[in-house]
Amino acid sequence: MEECKEAIAVDEIRIIKNIKPSYNKNLIYSRLGYSKIRTELSPDLAGDIERVIEKAENSLEITVAYRIMKIEGVDSPNVRLADDTVLSGRGLSGLLENCSEALIMAATGGHNIMALIDRLQKEDKMSEAVIVDAAASVITDAALDFTMDMVNQQLRSKGRLLTKMRFSPGYGDFDISLQKDFYRLLKGESLGLTLNDAYMLIPEKSVFAVAGISG
């Protein structure tokens, strides 16, 4: 079940804290190398995995942030936003070529989940750490699905649509260095995020993405 507190406006940025997004648990098992069709887990192992996934759920403190920005122009591979930010990627420019606006978004699982993974590793509970890591990745990514679904419902009432796909820096030719632009556009520091010299987000279970709006 999806739960959230009321969205808070920070300038043109919307922030929603403490959400519990719906997610596909099979994706966690896939990350762990298990196939729903080909793998038969013993009841004991399945129960152990479920308990660790629940532990991950309870440790996540998911926050999402998003803003809608006008697209000034698309000239592949470049997409120019209203503030003159240029996002470059052929896949991205193809996605946004018929869009008038871009949905810029972020999701973070918070610091507690990384502290849990670190503690499990130090206690030599590596199997549990791997399960928590996989669950945190899947659930944090599902928070972007939550954000897109919420925004799409608002857009549909106005006869507009959000693209089904989204792109994140580091995907395809959408360079990881563009994390710095997302960080600036969404005021990443206000979300408790930092960006290191390799353009990696801290805490690790954090992700930026962009989708397009048409109509």
N, C-alpha and C positions, 0 to 999 in steps of 0.2 A: 504494500500500500504506500502511495506517495504522500508524504507529509511535508509541510513547510510552514515557516513563519511568514508573516506579511512581508512583502518586498519593501526594501528601504531605498529611497532615491538618493543618490549621491551625485550631484550635478545631473548629467544625462545618463549616468550609469545606474543600473538596477542591481541590487544585491539581495540574494535570498539565502538565509542561513539555516543550518540544521535540517536539511532536507533528507528524506529517506526514499530514494528513487526505486521504482520497480526495476528489476533487472533479470536477465536470462541466466539462471544458475548453470545451465549447460556450458556457457562460455567459460566459466571458472574451471569446470572439469576438463574442457578442451585445453585450456592453458596448462593444466596439470598432466596432460598426455592421455587422458581417458576419453574414450569414445562412447557415447550413449548407446550406440548400436552394437559395437564390437566388444565392449568391456563389461564384464560382469563383476561387480565389486562384492566382496563378502559383507554381510550385515555389519560386522564389527568395524571394518574399514570405512564403509559408507557412513556409519554413525560418527566415527572419529572425524572424518572430513567435515560433516555437517556441523559438528560442535565447533570446529575451528573457524568455519565460515561465519557462524553466529558470533564468535568472538571478534572477528574482523568487523562485522556489521556494527557491533556495539562500540568499537573503538573509533570508527569513522565519524568525523564531524564535518560533513560536506557543506561547502558554501559554493554557490554559483554566482556569477556576475555576467551581465551582458549589456550591450548598448547597440542601438541601430544607427548606422551611419550612411549618409548618402554616397553613392558611387558617382564620381564626376566623369569617369571615362574608363573604358577597357580597350587596351591596345596590346594584344598578346605579345609577351607573357605578362604584361603589367596591368594592374588594377589600381587606379588612383582614387582615393577616398576624398571626402569633402575637406579634410584638413591638410591635404596634399601628401598624406601617407601613401606610399606606393608598396603594394604587396605583389610580389613577382612569382609566377608559376604558371606553366602552360595549362596544367590541369585545373588550377584555380580560375584562371581567366576564362577557360572554356565553361566552367560551372557558372560564372557570374556574367557572361557576355550579354544575357538578356535580362539582367536584374538592375533595378534602379537603386537598391539599398543593400547593405551588407549587415548581417547579424554577427557581431564580434562577441565572443563569449569565453568564459573560463569556468573550470570546476576544480576544486581542491578538496582532498580528503582530510586535510589538516595535519597537525604535527603528531597527534597521539598515535595514529596508525603506524607512523614510521618508528616511533619509540617502541611500540609493541614488537615490530619486526626486529629491531635492533636487540631488544631484550631476549627474544626467542633465540636469535643467533648466538648471543653471548652465553645462553644456557644450553647451547648445543642441541636445541630443538629445531634442527634444520628443516625437517619435513613440515612442521607447523609453520615455520617462517615462510616457506615456499607457498603454502596454502593461503596464508594471510596476504602475502604479496599479490597472488593471483586474484583473490577476492577483491582486494582494494583497487586494483587496476580496473577490473570489470565494473564495479559499483561506481567508481568515480566517473568512468566514461559514460555510464548510464545516466549520470546527472546531466550530461550534455543532451542526451535524448529527452530527459525531463524538460530542460530549458527550451529545446526546439519545439516540443509538443505544446508547451504552454504558450509560446510566442505564436505558433502557427494557429492556435485556436483564436487568438486575438486578431490575427491577420485575416482569417477566413471570414470573420464577421464584417470585414471591410472589402471583401472580394479580392483579397490578395493572398499570395502563396509563398511559402518558404521552400527552398530546395530540399529534397530528401537527403542529399549528400552534404557533407561538411568536410573541410580540409583543416588539418592541423600542421603547424610548422614541423618540418622533418619528414613529412609524407611526400613521396615522389620528388619532384623538383621544387617543392615549396620549402625553401631552405630553413634550417633550424635557427639561423641567425635572426629570422623575422620574429622570433619570440620577443625580442626587445621592443618591437612595435606594439605587439599585443600587450606587453607589460605596461607600456606607457599609456596606451589607449584605455586600458581598464584599471589603471592606477593599482598595479599589482601589490604595491606595498600595503595598501589599505585592506587587502585580502590576506595579509600575513605571508605573502610570497616574497622570495628573493630570487634573483637571476644571477647565476655565476658567470665566470668568464667564458665558459663553453656553451653559454645560452641554455643551460639546464635549470629547470625550476626546482626550488626548494620550498616546501617539502616535495619529495619526489612524486608522490601521487597527486599531481596537478597537471592540468592540460588546458591549452588554448585551442580555439577552433573558430572557423568562419563559415557561414552559410549565406545564401543569397535570397533576396526578397524580390518578387516580381508582381506585376499587376497594378 
